[in-house]
Amino acid sequence: MAVSARRRLALAPAFTWRGPSLGRLTVGALALVLAFLILSPVLALVYGALLNAPPGTAGTLSLDAFAQAWSDKDAWTSALTSLVLALARMVVVIPITLFLAWSITRTNMPLRRVMEALVVCHIFLPFLPLVMSWAVLASPRAGLLNVGIRNLFGLHQPTGPLDVYSYGGLIFLSALGLPTYLYLLVAPAFRSVDASLEESARMSGASPLGTLFRVTIPLLAPAILGAAVLAFVQALQSFEPELILGTPAGIFVFSTQIYRYIEGYSTPRYGPATALSLVFLVVTFLLVLAQTRMLSGRRFTTVSGRGFQARALDLGRWRWLIFGLVLLYVTFSTLLPLVTLALASFMKIYGLFSADPFTTAQYTKLFSNPKLIPALRNTLYLAAGSATLGIVLTVFTGYVVVRTKIAGRGVLDLLTWVPVTVPGIVLAVGLIWAYVGLVRLPFPVYGTIGLLIVAVTITTLTTGARTMNGTMVQISPELEEAARMHGASFVQTVRRVVLPLMTPAMMSCWLLLFAFAVKNFVTVSVLYSPQSVVVAALQFELWSGGQPEVAAALGTINMLFSIGLVLVYSLVLRRATAGQRA
Amino acid sequence: MQSGARLFGTLVCALMLTACSSAPAGAPAATSGSATVAAVAPTVAAAAPTVAAAAPTAVAAVAPTAVAAAAAAAPTVAAAAAAASGQTTTADEQAWEKQTYEAAKKEGKITVYGFWNPDLEKATRDFLAEHYPGVELETLTTTTATDKIRTERQSGQLLVDAYIGGGTTVLGLDKLGFTEKFTPPAETLAGSKWKVPPSGYMSFPSLVYAIQGKGILINTTLVPPDKEPKKWEDLLDPFWSGRKIVMDHPGRGGGPGGSWARWVYDTPSLGRAYLEKLKAQEPVLDAGSAAPDIDATARGEYAAYLPAYPSSIPQVPGAPVKFIWPEITGGATPTMVAMMNQAPHPNAAKLYLNMQLLPEYQQKIAQVLWISPNLQGVAVPDPLVSLEGRNVAVDTEAETQRNNDWANTVGKEIFGQ
């Protein structure tokens, strides 16, 4: 008899919590820490939206901020644009994600590991130079691709056919970027599907695509739906492409509207900015509730006490077509901008092919920049610190939510969704409200690397939680029950059964959080000081200060480092998969 | 008239009396190798703090009259609204420098927020390393300096010593009570003549170190010679329609686009009608930093960028671009620095502000950045950089105060979001 997910959580989990009282206290403390970290900026935002004064200054409570925001027709326009763009992105992004995950993890497509490394590589690419690359490649008049296409086909038009400064351009960039991020969320679940289920379908006459749509995808509904919700929210909050490419095209979305309230006036208008961000919160919570209801009534366990098989599906001669499609995607999402960026780092003027266009001077300028070493050091602290803190929080949270019946764990799960509902820049503002306006600590907080770590951990918490929860759901409680039946304590069970099974996901998630921390700019832009400058901020300073070539050089070095991370990730994943097969 | 003369006479006597008072602490024999301006005023040794205290009084007494008259007549560089000069001797200035430098060395660094250009930053670091070793430069590039500094202070942190950028932000910092007036000795060096009084041009604490006139940057491979604009009206030619022009968004507060468009609006021969026609040309409006737009123009994505400064040229060396001064020069922005009160490194801050006005530094930034220094007589690397004979109208304080509001109302109304 099928057991609903909700009922399964309500029933006795893998085991009845019989841990020591210290465990309960630990869980309680965890909940408090999480609630404080996540809710303090959110509640501070609510306070800020109701206050008619900047953070830390006296004011009176009123609804003026909401009135200002919602009487501004630009706010309504940007809201509608956000919704339409996000939906359009979903239509494009989800199928690409599923195709990538299926072809790489479930089939005998050639060079799967190389393709996977290239797909994942994109996640680690620094964002600002990536957008710059596409501005050079696909800007309507002088874009390299446009010039090439016009020459190749003899088109006698001054601009086009491609235009990255358009709705199509923004959707195109999302199609190249979001699937790689979502791939990391759904790929572990794709890998864990028992191949015998698919083989049974094939033996019954189903085609490979039919098996994909009627067996594989339904089995992976939790991971896919969770990823889809995240994709929609990420698409709704998308900021950097809209800021750099959308603004010149007159395209404004929610996030850039909020940014305009903060950056576009001599005195930031925090009230309307936070009022709009609260709307984000409500919308996303509704999405989360909808997701929860959608998942009720389904059984999703595929990693169980029985042995499971992860054999690749034989595509026959179709495997080369599949490979070609994946290679095309990887070329546009990763290889082309990577090459463009590296090329730009050796150019005298970014994108200008004059008679003597190349030089190594940009690297000389970069290495002589006194901010480089501090930026690299701070970035390492920031990325490692936030990734580690994020993993610790999300593993514990995931276990409590999925494996226990502690009262209030549903609230804990909802808490992990909160960060993704708040745009990065507004979260930063919320942290300012929290630690400047409301909470006064006896040591400096604003502008320190510690605050950046906290801020970035919060922004990546949802990603970590979805990954850990998704992996936890796939692991049947039977394994823990077996351990308990053999006399293992709670700690022993977690240490010797749960954590080993979780390790591949934990390690890949750590790398993902690390990469996100390195890339993060919109959050740190408001919070960093000269003492806590990071690589992303330095890249922006170089780009906006008129040295995009030096920014490209820094971005190239950043990418090479990231490629190293990808290789490590692939190695980890391969060993973990081999271990599961053994 | 008589009362004004009496007041002036009293002030001169007060100045002479202070100049004749006790000798300075630390004999002013050593030279720093910087200012070499010939002394005109009596070379009487004076205590540096006294001179510094007296000079602002003299400047403050004289400058408002000059500034008010200049403002009423739309001040131009040609009119040379100079501050009082010849009040500080080279020896006095060097003595003050030496004393302040010793104190700044103990502080170790100067922290400056604002619109940092990497070339400006390098030039500043090099100058500090050469003349003031031991005083390091720490910078933060930000477009929200006002809010950032306010937030830092709210959290009990005093991190910044000075701000560098435009008048709108400096005014904003002053309104929050964060700035402190300081008139460096280099301003009143004997023989120094300024295009506008550095510390007296605005009534709020600020130090104008450069003036940047606005023109048009074109890509010469996309613009045939017969289409090169000679006046602003030429941009209304059909040749320029259809995303050929990229502009700093005039509806964005605090940017050059807003101040330029406000100037156009106020210019009788151009006015609102011109702006509306320009908008009809479908220019690309960018609310971000100017540098990426200049790069895009250099590589041929756009045929023109405005409002541009001559300093656009060194940003894209070797690119097929040309800077054009239109017949009516599009207003000029005073670029300034401001000192913070409660600065964590106050002596380094004073040294930094004084440095801005030293002839050698003014020469350096003119050469490296192609900006027009406030000090008259500084050699420029190219005739394009010079404001001489261009009838440039420098934004007054009233206009600076008006720029932001105009951009957020009329600017946004004409050019949209």
Interface residues (C-beta under 8 A of the other chain):
Chain A: P54 P55 G56 T57 D74 M132 A135 V136 S139 P140 R141 A142 G143 T159 Y165 L243 I244 T247 P248 A249 G250 F252 R260 I262 E263 G264 Y265 S266 T267 P268 K348 I349 Y350 G351 L352 S354 K365 N369 P370 I432 Y435 V436 G437 R440 P444 V445 Y446 G447 V526 S529 P530 Q531 V533 F540 E541 L542 W543 S544 G545 G546 Q547 P548 V550
Chain B: T111 W116 N117 P118 D119 E121 R125 E138 T139 L140 T141 T143 T144 T146 D147 K148 R150 T151 E152 Q154 S155 G156 Q157 L159 T168 T169 G172 R243 V246 R252 G253 G254 V284 L285 D286 A287 G288 S289 A291 P292 I294 D295 A296 A298 R299 G300 E301 Y302 Q315 V316 P317 G318 A319 P320 N404 N408 G416 Q417
